Amino acid sequence: MAHVKHQKWWGWGEEGVFFDYENKPAFAPFVEKAIGVRLRPRERDTVDFDTARVPASRAPEDVLALLRGISGAENVSVDDELRIVHWAGKSVLELLQTLRNDFERVPDVVVYPGSEEELNRILEAAVAEDLVVIPFGGGSSISRSLQAERAEERCIVSVDLGRLNRVLEIDETSGLATIQAGVLGPDMEEQLNDRGWTLGHFPDSFAHSTLGGWAATRSSGMQSDKYGDIADIVRGLRMARPTGTVVLRPLPSTSTGPSLREMVLGSEGRLGIITELTVQVHRLPEEHEVIAYMFPTWQQALTAVRRYTEAEIPLTFARVSDAHETGFSLATQKAATSMKGRLAAKGQEALWAVMRRRGWDTDAMCLSYVCFEGTAKDVAERKKAVARIARAEGAVVLGPGPGALYDQKKFDTPHLRDFLLEQNTVGDVSETAAPWSRLTTVHKAAYDAAQRAYAQLGKIGWIMSHMSHSYHSGACLYFTFAYVFDEENPYEEYHVIKSAIQQSFVDSGATLSHHHGVGVEHQPWMEQDVSPEGVRLMKGLFEVADPGRHFNPGKIVS
Ligand SMILES: Cc1cc2nc3c(=O)[nH]c(=O)nc-3n(C[C@H](O)[C@H](O)[C@H](O)COP(=O)(O)OP(=O)(O)OC[C@H]3O[C@@H](n4cnc5c(N)ncnc54)[C@H](O)[C@@H]3O)c2cc1C
C-alpha cells in the first residue's frame, strides 16, 4: 500500500537503517567479555523476500469481495509481503521466527479502512461471517499481541489503521487535540509542532508506533515524568464496535461509574477498534536540555532520583543506568576523530582518574540523564535544585555534552537487536515497575534470576538495567538481557530466561509489565499480577463484549 508506511518485513524500522559497530572501538571487546562472542562485521543490510516461505492466504473470495465493497479494492490486499509485515510484532522471538521462516497463522488479508464507518462495517462483517479481526497500528508490539492464535481456522483479517493519520482538531483553550488512531509518532508530532503543540509522548518505538497502538497497550514514553503515561494523556476516545461506536467525550474528570476509558486503554484490540482519541497536548517548551551525571553507586543514584521526586522538582525525565548499562553505554561511544572529540575523550579519561583518586570503583559507577523543560529561568532553577541533590548523593555533574548526545541517539538502540540476531545472539528486554521501597530488591532479584537461568542452560549471559519513568510512589526498571542462542532450539531456552526474569518481578512485588502490555508473552503472570478473581472479571468482560471471539482473541487473558 503505497500510502501507508511499513517497517522492514524482517526487522526493526526502515530498510537501509541499521546498527554498526565499526566506528565504536570498545564495543566488540565489551561484547566478547559480556557473552563470550567474537563479533563478525555486519553482513546483513536487507533480507530478500524471496527467501520467505509464506503460508498461502485462506481468504474466501466472498470475504474478499465483502471487504472490497467496504474499503475499496485498492485498500484490500492478499499480497504475501504485506501479510508477513502484518503477521507479528517486533519482539525478538517474532523477529527470530520471521527470519527462520517459522510462520504460524499469518493473516489471510490486510485491509486499510479510511473511516470509522468502514471500521463499524468490517467489525459487523467479522461477526456475521465468523472472521477474526486483528487491529494493526505500527506493528511494534513487543508482547506478541499481533500474532493470531496458532490453531485459528477462521479467516484472519489484519486491519491496518495507517490511513487514519490526521490531527483533526486542536481545542487551543483546553489544550486538547483530537487525532486519528493510526497516525505514526513522527507524523503526529509534525502536525502538532506546526501549530506550536506537542503530545510529549516518546516511547523508544516512537518512529514506528501509533497513537491508537499506544492507547491499546497502555504505553509510556521516555518523557512521562512531565507529560504522563498514555493513560494520563488520553482524555476521550471513540472505539468502533460491530453494533456502533463507544464515544467517550474528553472530560477533565468524571464520576460516571467504573471508567470505560480505563477499560479501553490496554485492551489490545479485544473490545473493538479505537478510531480517534482526544489527548492532552502542551505548548512546545521554550527550552529543552538534558544534563548527564555520574554517581558512584546504583543505590546513591536511585536515592537521588527519589529525592528529586520527593522535592517535587518538575522534571521531564530522570533516568539512571546501573553499572552494567553504564559500561555498555561507554562501550558504544564513537571513536574520537575530530579535534573536539579527541579533547572530550581526554577530558573523560582525566575525569575517570579523578574519580578513582576519590576512591570510586569505576566498574560500579552509574550514568544518569535528567531532562529539563520550560522557560530559561525554570530550567536554570531546576538544574540547580537537581545538582544540589545529586551532589549530596556523591554525583559528579558531567554537563550537557553527553546529555545532548543521548537525546540525539535515543531512538537508535532498537536496531542493535537485528544486528545481534545476525551474530546468533538474542538481545531482548523485560520491564516492570515497583514502589521505591522495593526497587533494589526487584533489581537484585531479576539479576539473580537471569544468572540462575543462564547457569541452568550452561550459558554466559548478560543483564543490565536502567530506571526511568518515576512517580511519587515508585519507578520503572527496564532490563536488557543478551546471550548466544542455540540454533537447534532457540525458543525454549528464550522462555527459560525471559520467564525467570518475569517471575522474579511478581515474586518481589513488582508488576509483570510497566508499559509493554500483556499480549501472549506476559499472560502466564496475569493471575499473580491482578489476582485470580481479577482475571475472572476480565475474562467475563471479553466474553460479553465478544462472545464469538472475533476481536484479537487470546490476548491479555485466554
Ligand atoms: C524496540 C522497541 C521499543 C519499544 N519501546 C517502547 C517504549 O518505550 N514504551 C512503550 O510503551 N512501548 C514500547 N514498545 C512497545 C510498543 O512500541 C508499544 O506497545 C506500542 O504502544 C505499540 O504501538 P503500535 O502502534 O506499534 O501497535 P501495534 O504493535 O500495531 O499493536 C499493539 C496492540 O494494540 C492493538 N491495536 C493497535 N492499534 C489499535 C487500535 N487503533 N484499536 C485497538 N487496538 C489496537 C493491536 O491489535 C495489538 O494488540 C517498544 C517496542 C519495541 C519493539
The ligand as a Gaussian input file, in Angstrom:
#p B3LYP/6-31G(d) Opt

LIG

0 1
 C       12.303000      -1.729000      20.117000
 C       11.031000      -1.447000      20.843000
 C       10.972000      -0.407000      21.754000
 C        9.786000      -0.157000      22.448000
 N        9.741000       0.885000      23.326000
 C        8.589000       1.163000      23.980000
 C        8.510000       2.244000      24.903000
 O        9.470000       2.968000      25.140000
 N        7.330000       2.468000      25.510000
 C        6.237000       1.711000      25.250000
 O        5.186000       1.978000      25.806000
 N        6.299000       0.666000      24.407000
 C        7.424000       0.383000      23.758000
 N        7.479000      -0.666000      22.878000
 C        6.294000      -1.491000      22.658000
 C        5.376000      -0.972000      21.548000
 O        6.014000       0.004000      20.770000
 C        4.116000      -0.413000      22.178000
 O        3.368000      -1.493000      22.702000
 C        3.247000       0.425000      21.250000
 O        2.292000       1.070000      22.033000
 C        2.556000      -0.347000      20.155000
 O        2.016000       0.566000      19.229000
 P        1.775000       0.151000      17.712000
 O        1.077000       1.274000      17.043000
 O        3.008000      -0.330000      17.094000
 O        0.730000      -1.040000      17.917000
 P        0.777000      -2.500000      17.307000
 O        2.036000      -3.164000      17.658000
 O        0.405000      -2.452000      15.881000
 O       -0.413000      -3.167000      18.137000
 C       -0.271000      -3.421000      19.505000
 C       -1.600000      -3.946000      20.070000
 O       -2.584000      -2.925000      20.017000
 C       -3.674000      -3.293000      19.180000
 N       -4.053000      -2.079000      18.461000
 C       -3.270000      -1.304000      17.668000
 N       -3.969000      -0.243000      17.224000
 C       -5.217000      -0.357000      17.733000
 C       -6.401000       0.418000      17.625000
 N       -6.452000       1.545000      16.920000
 N       -7.521000      -0.008000      18.295000
 C       -7.493000      -1.136000      19.037000
 N       -6.403000      -1.909000      19.158000
 C       -5.274000      -1.517000      18.524000
 C       -3.144000      -4.409000      18.306000
 O       -4.164000      -5.274000      17.883000
 C       -2.190000      -5.101000      19.255000
 O       -2.907000      -5.934000      20.117000
 C        8.652000      -0.953000      22.190000
 C        8.713000      -1.981000      21.257000
 C        9.887000      -2.234000      20.593000
 C        9.939000      -3.350000      19.591000

